[in-house]
Amino acid sequence: MSFKEKYRHEYKYPISDLEAAVLKERIRRLMSLDSHVGESGMYHISSLYFDDYYDSCYYENENGSDLKEKFRIRIYDNSTDMISLECKRKEHGKTLKMSCRLQKSQVEDIIEGRSVKNTNNDSLLNKFIILQNTKGLKPKVIVDYKRMPYIERAGNVRITFDSQLASSKNIEKFLDGNFVSRPILPVGMLLMEVKYDEFLPDFIYDALQLNYLTQSAFSKYYLCRKFCS
């Protein structure tokens, strides 16, 4: 199991294409693209999000609860070679992400509502299974988008630009990648995320300064559920 035991700062900014162009031009001179991107400088993320009988995660976002925890299964570039089960916990404005690997067969069992075998006795998967059995945790929506990620070792900084955000209810086609989806963001808008550990280096902070850049409590899951196809 791969845990990120450290809570991180995470800030989100809905921005226009024009603002993104300015910021990308500044950032690319200071930070490196993540080595996992393809020739386009981006990768494709598809996440299957879960919620319980009472849609607790949905209403915690709607009500602005301080403590939130969400489970998702994530794949990259429509490939099932690496599949992750992730739990993202938000508390006091900081984020902790925990993850473990899943096999394709395990994801198929989860989607079909069958019992999942935890052959590695992974603690995160154990927690997920317990929530399935006690709170009715089930897949609710697919969140799909393209991401351009920049990284900087100092402060463990990660700045991402997420575009073409779309949602889908075609949960059974999650692994196939051929699900029907609905665009969520207005045309000409995308999302910038700024994540770091203890500090954000001054040279990056200065590069991110734009007039009217406004932080938002943006939740991809919440918006994709609310405006799901």
N, C-alpha and C positions, 0 to 999 in steps of 0.2 A: 504494500500500500504506500502511496506517495502522499504525505501530508505536508502542507505548507503551514507550519505551526505558528507563524507570525501574522498578526493582524496588519493589514495594509490600509493606507489612505486610498480612497477612490472617489474621484470627482467626475461628473458627467456634464457635458455641454452640448445641447442641440445647436448646430451651426449651419450656415448656408454653404452652398458650393463655393461661393466667392471667398468667404471667410476661411473655408478649408484649404483653398488654393494658396492663400497667403500664409497660413500656418504651416502647411506642408513644406512650402518653400523654405521657411525659416528652420523648421525642425530637421529637414534632411541634411542641412549643413552642420548640425550639432549632434545628431544621433544616428545610429545604424538601423537599417531595416532588419527585422527578425530573419534569421537564416532559413526559416521554414517557408517563407513566401515563394511563390513561383515567379515566372518571368514577368507577370503583370504587377508584381510588388504587393500582391494581396493573396489571401486565402479565403476559402469559402467555409463558413461555419454553419452547421445545422445542429440545433439543440432540441431535445424532446423534454419538455418541462412537466413536472408532476405536481398534483395538489391532492388534498384529502377530501373526505365526505363533505366537509363544510366550506371548501374553497378557502381555507385559512390563509394561504399565501396571497391569494388574490385580494382578500379584504384587508390583510395587514398592509399591503401596498396602498390600497385605497384610503385607509385610515391613517396612514403615515406612522405606523408603529415603529418604535426604535429598534426592537429586536426582531429580525426576520431570518428565516432559514428556508432555502429552496433546494430541491433536488432536481438534477437534470442529467440526461445522457447526451454526450456531445461527440460528433464526428466532424472530420475536416475533409474538404474537397470531395465529398460524396464517397469517401473510401471507408471500408469497414476494417481496414488493417489495424487501426488503432481506435478503439472505442473507450471512452472514459465515463464512469459514473462520478458526478461531482455534487458536492454539497457546498452551497455558498451561504455563509452566515454573516449577517450584518448586525453590528452592535456599536452604539455610541459613535456612529459616523465612520467606523472602520470595517474592513471586510476580511474574513478568513475563508479561504477556499481549501477544501479537502477533496481528494480524488483517488480513484482506484481504477484499474483496467477491467474491462468486461469482454467476454467473448461474444461473437455474433449470436450464437445459440442462446446465450443468457438474455440478450436483448429481445430476441424473438419470443422467448418465454414470457418476459415482462409485458411486451406489447399484447400478447395473446391471453394474458391473465393467468398463466400457469405458474406453478411454484418454481422458484429459482434456486438452483443448486449453488451453494457457496463452498466450492471445493477447496479454496485457499483459506477458508475461515477469516475472510477479510472483515475487519470491524466496521468499516463504513457500509459495506454491502449488508452486513448483519443488521445494522441500524435501519437501512432501507427496507429490508424484509420485515422487520418488526413493525415498521410504520405501515407497510402494506396490509399486514394482518390485523393491526389494532385501529388504524385510522382510515383504512381504505385508500391509501395512496395510489393514485392512478395517473397515467399519462393524459395530459389535457390539451396540449398545443405544441406545434412545431414552430420554433423561432429560427429564422433563416436570414443570413446576411453575408456581405463581403467585408473583410477587415484588412486594413493596411496598418501594420504594427511597427513602431519604432522603439528601440531599447537603448538604455544607458546604464552601465554598471554602477556608477556613482549614485547611491540612493536606491538602486534597483528600480529605476524608473521605466515605466512602460506607457507610451502614448499611442492610442489606437484611433483610427478613423473608420467608423462603421457605416456602410452605405447599403442601399437596396434592401432595407429591413422589410421582411415579409413574414406573414403568419399562415399556418395551415392547420386544418383539422384532420387531414388525411394521415392519421397517426400510423395506420397499418403500412403505409408506404415510406415511412421514415428512413429505413435502411436502403431503400431503392433509390431515393433521391428524385423520384419523378412525381412528387406530390404537387397538387394544385395549391397555389399560394396567393395571398392578397397583399399588395404593398401597404405598409403602415405609415411611413413618414410622408409628408407632403413632398411633391416634386421639388428638387433643388435643395433638400435638407438632408443632413446626416448627423451622426453623433460622434463627438470626440470624448474619449475617456482618458483621464490622467491618473495613473496609479504609481505609488511609491511607498517605500518603507518609512524610515524615520525622517527623511528630509528630501526636499525637491531642490536640486542645485540652482543657484541664482541664474546661471546662464540659460537654463531651460525655462525658469519662471519668467524671466524677462522676454524670452521669445514668444511666450504664450499670451502676452498682453495685447488685447484688442479692445477697442471701444465696444461697449454693450455686450461683451461676452458674459453670459449669465449661467451660473451653475444651476443644475436641475436635479430633482429626485427622480430621474428617468429610470423606468423599469421596462425593459424589453418584454419580459413575461407579461406584466400587467397590461401593456398596450396591445400586445398580440392576442391576449385573451379577450380584451374588451372589443377589439375590432377584428375578430377572427373571421376568416372566410367560411 
